[in-house]
């Protein structure tokens, strides 16, 4: 199965460190002083690190039609038709695009992007669903516990190195990725691979509990945790409500749902098709969303109430959470 060739890292981890002032004239308030933005993740936010390592074709995207929308002059290694979510976050924070850590001669004044396609052995698709041995040795809840334990250790290491502000993108409905739909042999209502969806939900619930605990254990620890699962699932199930035409099929790929990971023709299966309008699709290739999804989700992370307990704008501008007392005081002040 193609799932063996693709690692979906447990969670995107963003480490943020700032010294800020703000400019409120912009619709998206921006940082005007020095900031640093560090990104850890997998292919969903890889800016091209894998261009500089020896890896399999499935872990690279530095060839057409990747990057076809023209924002970049040529394919960069991003698994998208254009930009990815962290590029937009950097823009909203008035930062330059954060460079790949492996880019020769890159300057890391504003941070670094360490994300790499195929990163992480503690993933759920290649590491568990595509690994019969792991499924025999561990129940799903046991495997989730292992992943969360490793993630917690990583957070602690970053905290000990000085990290205080973190952003997390929770797992999407994994079973609704075109590659997983294509593997689904069960006839269910929405066509998604429910075992994969269940793992994603279990992981997200466990992560939320851990982050709540860490907020009380680690002094100064602040975080933004998204509900990417529900946010994306709502668009997948109701694409027309959000300006999309197709929430099921990949724009680039082949086979059922475009679920065979062949985009670009560099892999074992070389045949692929590309849709006419990527902006009408939720999915760019068999595993990754389109630039339009990345942009909309970046907006949600930045300044919406759908992320908790802080949004990224809160963290960049060093805002504190409002209490009930604050809200009452504000209402009383408005009466005078």
C-alpha positions as CSV (number, residue, x, y, z in Angstrom):
1,X,0.0,0.0,0.0
2,X,1.2,3.5,-0.7
3,X,0.5,4.3,2.9
4,X,3.8,2.5,3.7
5,X,5.7,5.2,1.8
6,X,4.2,8.2,3.5
7,X,4.8,9.3,7.1
8,X,2.2,11.7,8.6
9,X,3.8,13.3,11.6
10,X,1.7,13.3,14.7
11,X,1.3,17.0,15.0
12,X,2.8,20.2,13.6
13,X,4.7,21.9,16.3
14,X,5.4,25.6,16.1
15,X,7.7,27.3,18.5
16,X,7.4,31.0,18.8
17,X,9.6,33.5,20.6
18,X,9.0,37.2,20.5
19,X,9.8,40.8,21.4
20,X,6.9,42.7,20.0
21,X,5.2,45.9,19.2
22,X,2.1,46.1,17.0
23,X,0.6,48.1,14.1
24,X,-3.2,48.1,14.5
25,X,-3.7,49.8,11.1
26,X,-3.7,46.5,9.3
27,X,-6.7,44.2,9.1
28,X,-4.3,41.5,10.4
29,X,-2.4,43.3,13.2
30,X,1.3,42.9,12.5
31,X,4.5,42.7,14.4
32,X,6.9,45.6,13.8
33,X,9.8,44.6,16.0
34,X,12.1,41.6,16.1
35,X,10.6,38.1,16.2
36,X,11.6,34.5,15.8
37,X,9.4,31.7,14.4
38,X,10.6,28.1,14.5
39,X,8.7,25.3,12.8
40,X,8.8,21.6,13.4
41,X,6.7,19.2,11.3
42,X,6.3,16.9,8.3
43,X,5.6,17.3,4.6
44,X,2.6,19.5,5.3
45,X,4.9,22.4,6.2
46,X,8.2,21.3,4.6
47,X,9.5,24.4,2.8
48,X,12.1,22.4,0.9
49,X,14.4,20.8,3.4
50,X,14.2,17.5,1.6
51,X,15.7,19.1,-1.5
52,X,19.0,18.8,0.4
53,X,18.9,15.2,1.6
54,X,19.0,11.8,0.1
55,X,15.5,10.5,0.3
56,X,12.8,8.6,-1.7
57,X,10.7,10.4,-4.4
58,X,7.6,10.3,-2.2
59,X,9.3,12.7,0.2
60,X,10.2,15.3,-2.3
61,X,8.1,18.0,-4.1
62,X,10.7,20.1,-5.9
63,X,9.2,19.3,-9.4
64,X,6.1,20.3,-11.4
65,X,3.2,20.5,-10.9
66,X,4.0,21.4,-7.3
67,X,4.0,25.1,-6.9
68,X,2.1,25.6,-10.1
69,X,0.1,28.7,-9.1
70,X,3.1,30.9,-9.7
71,X,3.6,32.5,-6.3
72,X,7.1,31.0,-6.3
73,X,9.2,31.1,-9.5
74,X,9.7,27.4,-9.5
75,X,8.7,24.3,-7.3
76,X,10.3,24.8,-3.9
77,X,9.7,21.5,-2.3
78,X,6.4,22.5,-0.7
79,X,3.7,19.8,-1.0
80,X,1.2,22.3,-2.3
81,X,0.2,24.1,-5.4
82,X,1.7,27.2,-3.7
83,X,2.2,28.4,-0.2
84,X,1.6,26.5,3.1
85,X,0.1,27.5,6.3
86,X,3.3,28.7,8.0
87,X,4.1,31.0,5.1
88,X,0.9,32.9,5.7
89,X,1.5,33.0,9.5
90,X,4.9,34.6,8.8
91,X,3.2,37.1,6.6
92,X,0.6,38.0,9.2
93,X,3.4,38.4,11.7
94,X,5.2,40.8,9.3
95,X,8.1,38.3,9.0
96,X,9.8,37.1,5.8
97,X,9.1,33.6,4.7
98,X,11.0,31.4,7.1
99,X,13.7,29.5,5.3
100,X,14.4,25.7,5.3
101,X,17.0,24.9,7.9
102,X,19.0,23.0,5.3
103,X,19.0,25.8,2.8
104,X,22.7,26.7,2.1
105,X,23.7,30.2,3.2
106,X,20.3,30.9,4.6
107,X,19.9,33.5,7.3
108,X,18.0,32.5,10.4
109,X,17.5,36.0,12.0
110,X,13.7,35.5,12.1
111,X,13.6,31.7,12.8
112,X,14.0,28.4,10.9
113,X,11.8,25.8,9.4
114,X,13.0,22.3,10.4
115,X,10.0,20.5,8.8
116,X,10.8,17.5,6.6
117,X,8.6,15.3,4.5
118,X,8.6,11.8,6.0
119,X,9.7,13.1,9.4
120,X,8.8,11.1,12.4
121,X,8.6,7.4,13.1
122,X,5.8,7.8,15.6
123,X,3.2,8.6,13.0
124,X,-0.2,7.0,12.6
125,X,-0.4,6.2,8.9
126,X,2.9,4.7,7.9
127,X,3.9,3.9,11.5
128,X,0.7,2.2,12.6
129,X,-2.1,1.7,10.0
130,X,0.5,0.7,7.4
131,X,2.5,-1.5,9.8
132,X,0.9,-4.8,10.7
133,X,3.6,-5.6,13.3
134,X,2.8,-2.5,15.2
135,X,-0.9,-3.2,15.1
136,X,-0.2,-6.7,16.5
137,X,2.0,-5.4,19.3
138,X,-0.1,-2.4,20.4
139,X,-3.7,-1.5,20.7
140,X,-4.7,1.8,19.2
141,X,-4.9,3.5,22.5
142,X,-1.5,2.2,23.6
143,X,0.1,3.5,20.4
144,X,-1.6,6.9,20.9
145,X,-0.1,6.9,24.4
146,X,3.4,6.3,23.1
147,X,3.1,9.1,20.5
148,X,1.7,11.6,23.1
149,X,4.5,10.6,25.5
150,X,7.2,11.3,22.9
151,X,5.5,14.6,22.0
152,X,5.4,15.6,25.6
153,X,9.1,14.9,26.0
154,X,9.8,17.0,22.9
155,X,7.8,19.9,24.4
156,X,9.7,19.6,27.6
157,X,13.1,19.8,25.8
158,X,12.0,22.9,23.9
159,X,10.7,24.5,27.1
160,X,14.0,23.8,28.8
161,X,15.8,25.5,25.9
162,X,13.8,28.6,26.5
163,X,10.6,28.0,24.4
164,X,7.5,29.5,26.1
165,X,5.0,30.0,23.3
166,X,3.8,27.1,21.2
167,X,1.3,26.5,18.5
168,X,-0.1,23.1,17.6
169,X,-2.1,21.9,14.6
170,X,-4.1,18.9,15.7
171,X,-4.6,16.0,13.4
172,X,-7.1,16.2,10.6
173,X,-9.7,13.5,9.8
174,X,-6.9,11.2,8.5
175,X,-9.4,8.7,7.0
176,X,-10.8,11.4,4.7
177,X,-7.5,12.0,2.9
178,X,-7.8,10.8,-0.7
179,X,-5.1,8.1,-0.2
180,X,-7.0,6.7,2.8
181,X,-10.4,6.9,1.1
182,X,-8.9,4.8,-1.7
183,X,-7.9,2.1,0.8
184,X,-11.3,2.1,2.5
185,X,-13.1,-1.2,1.8
186,X,-16.0,-0.6,4.1
187,X,-19.2,0.9,2.9
188,X,-19.9,3.7,5.2
189,X,-21.8,7.0,5.0
190,X,-19.1,9.4,4.2
191,X,-16.5,7.1,2.5
192,X,-13.8,7.9,5.0
193,X,-11.5,5.3,6.5
194,X,-13.0,5.3,10.0
195,X,-10.1,3.5,11.8
196,X,-7.8,6.3,10.7
197,X,-10.3,9.0,11.8
198,X,-10.6,7.3,15.2
199,X,-6.8,7.4,15.7
200,X,-6.8,11.1,14.8
201,X,-9.6,11.9,17.3
202,X,-7.9,9.9,20.1
203,X,-4.7,11.7,19.5
204,X,-6.3,15.1,19.6
205,X,-8.2,14.4,22.8
206,X,-5.0,13.1,24.5
207,X,-3.0,16.1,23.3
208,X,-5.6,18.6,24.6
209,X,-5.4,16.9,28.1
210,X,-1.6,17.0,28.1
211,X,-1.4,20.7,27.1
212,X,-3.9,21.6,29.8
213,X,-1.6,19.9,32.4
214,X,1.6,21.4,31.0
215,X,0.0,24.9,31.3
216,X,-0.1,24.4,35.1
217,X,3.2,22.6,35.4
218,X,5.5,24.8,33.2
219,X,5.7,28.4,34.4
220,X,5.1,30.8,31.5
221,X,4.0,28.0,29.1
222,X,1.4,29.4,26.6
223,X,0.0,27.7,23.6
224,X,-2.5,27.8,20.7
225,X,-4.2,24.4,20.1
226,X,-6.4,24.1,17.0
227,X,-9.3,21.8,16.3
228,X,-8.1,21.1,12.8
229,X,-10.2,17.9,12.7
230,X,-13.6,19.6,13.0
231,X,-12.5,22.6,11.0
232,X,-11.4,20.6,8.0
233,X,-14.1,18.0,8.3
234,X,-16.7,20.7,8.1
235,X,-15.3,21.9,4.8
236,X,-14.9,18.3,3.5
237,X,-18.5,17.5,4.2
238,X,-19.9,20.9,3.0
239,X,-17.4,22.3,0.4
240,X,-19.8,24.6,-1.4
241,X,-20.5,26.5,1.9
242,X,-16.9,27.5,2.0
243,X,-16.2,28.3,-1.6
244,X,-15.0,24.9,-2.7
245,X,-16.4,22.5,-5.3
246,X,-14.7,19.2,-4.3
247,X,-13.9,18.0,-0.8
248,X,-13.2,14.4,-1.7
249,X,-10.9,14.1,-4.7
250,X,-7.3,15.2,-5.1
251,X,-6.5,17.8,-7.7
252,X,-3.3,15.9,-8.6
253,X,-3.0,12.2,-8.6
254,X,-4.6,9.1,-10.2
255,X,-6.9,6.2,-9.3
256,X,-10.0,6.4,-7.1
257,X,-10.3,9.8,-5.5
258,X,-6.9,10.7,-6.9
259,X,-5.7,8.6,-4.0
260,X,-2.7,7.0,-5.7
261,X,0.2,9.2,-4.7
262,X,1.6,9.8,-8.2
263,X,1.5,13.6,-8.6
264,X,4.5,14.7,-10.7
265,X,5.2,11.3,-12.1
266,X,8.4,10.6,-10.2
267,X,7.2,7.7,-8.1
268,X,6.4,4.0,-8.7
269,X,3.2,5.0,-10.5
270,X,4.0,7.6,-13.1
271,X,0.5,8.3,-14.4
272,X,-1.2,11.3,-12.9
273,X,-3.9,13.9,-13.8
274,X,-4.1,17.6,-12.7
275,X,-7.4,19.4,-12.2
276,X,-8.1,22.7,-14.0
277,X,-8.7,24.8,-10.8
278,X,-6.9,23.8,-7.6
279,X,-8.7,26.5,-5.7
280,X,-11.9,24.5,-6.1
281,X,-10.4,21.5,-4.3
282,X,-9.7,20.8,-0.7
283,X,-7.0,18.3,-1.6
284,X,-4.0,19.2,-3.8
285,X,-2.5,15.6,-3.9
286,X,-3.3,12.3,-2.2
287,X,-2.2,13.5,1.2
288,X,-1.9,17.3,1.2
289,X,-4.4,20.2,1.0
290,X,-4.4,23.0,-1.5
291,X,-2.9,26.5,-0.9
292,X,-6.4,27.8,-0.4
293,X,-7.0,25.5,2.5
294,X,-3.6,26.5,4.0
295,X,-4.6,30.2,3.7
296,X,-8.0,29.8,5.3
297,X,-6.6,27.7,8.2
298,X,-3.8,30.2,8.8
299,X,-6.5,32.9,9.2
300,X,-8.3,30.7,11.7
301,X,-5.1,30.1,13.7
302,X,-4.2,33.8,13.6
303,X,-7.2,35.6,15.0
304,X,-10.3,33.4,15.4
305,X,-12.0,32.1,18.5
306,X,-11.8,28.5,17.1
307,X,-8.4,27.9,18.7
308,X,-7.7,27.7,22.4
309,X,-6.7,29.0,24.9
310,X,-4.8,31.6,22.8
311,X,-4.8,32.3,19.1
312,X,-1.5,33.0,17.3
313,X,-2.1,36.7,17.3
314,X,-2.5,36.6,21.1
315,X,0.9,34.9,21.3
316,X,2.7,37.2,18.9
317,X,1.3,40.3,20.6
318,X,1.8,38.8,24.1
319,X,-1.9,39.3,25.0
320,X,-3.3,37.7,28.1
321,X,-6.5,35.7,28.2
322,X,-9.6,37.7,29.2
323,X,-11.3,36.7,32.4
324,X,-15.0,37.2,33.3
325,X,-13.9,40.0,35.5
326,X,-12.1,41.7,32.6
327,X,-15.3,41.5,30.5
328,X,-17.4,42.9,33.3
329,X,-15.0,45.8,33.8
330,X,-15.0,46.6,30.1
331,X,-18.8,46.7,30.0
332,X,-18.9,49.0,33.1
333,X,-16.3,51.3,31.6
334,X,-18.4,51.6,28.4
335,X,-21.3,53.0,30.5
336,X,-19.3,56.1,31.4
